Amino acid sequence: MSKVITIGLDIAKNVFHAHGADERGAMVFSRKLTRGKLLEFFAGQPACTVALEACGGAHHWARQLQALGHDVRLIPPAYVKPFVKRNKNDAVDAEAICEAAQRPGMRFVAVKTEEQQAAGLVFRTRDLVVRQRTQLINAIRGHLAEYGWVAPRGTASMTMLADLLEDGDIASSLPEAARPMFKLMIDLLSELEEQIATLDREIGRRAKEDEAARRLMTIPGIGPIAATAIIALAPPIETFARGATSPRGLVLHRASTQPAASSGSAASPRWASGRSGGYSSSAQARWCCRPAGAALRVVHGWSGCWRASRACLSRLRSPTRWRGWSGRC
């Protein structure tokens, strides 16, 4: 029997599926596992590469498998999908994960510790509460429109609207049965505002205590929320071979079939939200004055601009210039 080199694991809540392959990629086994027997099965396997999709619960199982001595690789689901065959099921998914993990150019997700996941939970909680607040504001505005009142958009107008609903022209024009419902929604909105303020204070406290976050906040346009989010949620920079593949901010994108323009040439690349189009690191260094690029240097203690011009420095002094700016010095 061939030695297992790579195991693709399709995870779920209760039933898992493992697909083992040897060094040639040939299948060694394909087995269905229950949740209670998963760790027992991998404890009996020799140390090998175990690949999982980077989905819900993947980091937990990755930590458990690493404790058993396995080399765990997390793959983004979008990179696994091209390897999925017809008649999709758990066995086919596990085989696709195993095959994707054996590709030499595959990109993997770094396994997070429990502390790293806990640090990012405050942002996901705040995002959830903010979305609930937006839904509630839209509901209030939508219900008022049914009675002929058009409320302005935004959270700032809700305070004035609460006073008008209690004692004003709006309250007197609403049916008696509708007033308690509007009051309930306004009270819920006030509670959500307090919860968001509490989360903002917690994020601000963490930003003050973290040295890297304090350095990030020296960049124009970077506040406590953005600084702590970069540290807590962005992948480690060590997982990327070069800065162009990092997901932090915009990267140079080749917009034509012409060769890359050299320094001083009339032709120049444009900014786009995508992967690098083959430009060298020196070409990207000329565009280092954007907030995301500056963030990478501040986190790692870098300073200075390779080719800083007066226009570039003036934009650094004026945070309001970032809006609508193309990024060119």
Secondary structure, 3 states (H helix, E strand, C coil): CCCCCEEEEECCCCEEEEEEECCCCCEEEEEEEEHHHHHHHHHCCCCCEEEEECCCCHHHHHHHHHHCCCEEEEECHHHHHHHCCCCCCHHHHHHHHHHHHCCCCCCCECCCCHHHHHHHHHHHHHHHHHHHHHHHHHHHHHHHHCCCCCCCCCCHHHHHHHHHHHCCHHHHHCCCCCHHHHHHHHHHHHHHHHHHHHHHHHHHHHHHHCHHHHHHCCCCCCCHHHHHHHHHHCCCHHHCCCHHHCCCCCEEECCCCCCCCCCCCCCCCEEECCCCCCCCHHHHHCCCCCHHHHHHHHHCCCCCCCCCCHHHHHHHHCHHHHCCCCCCC
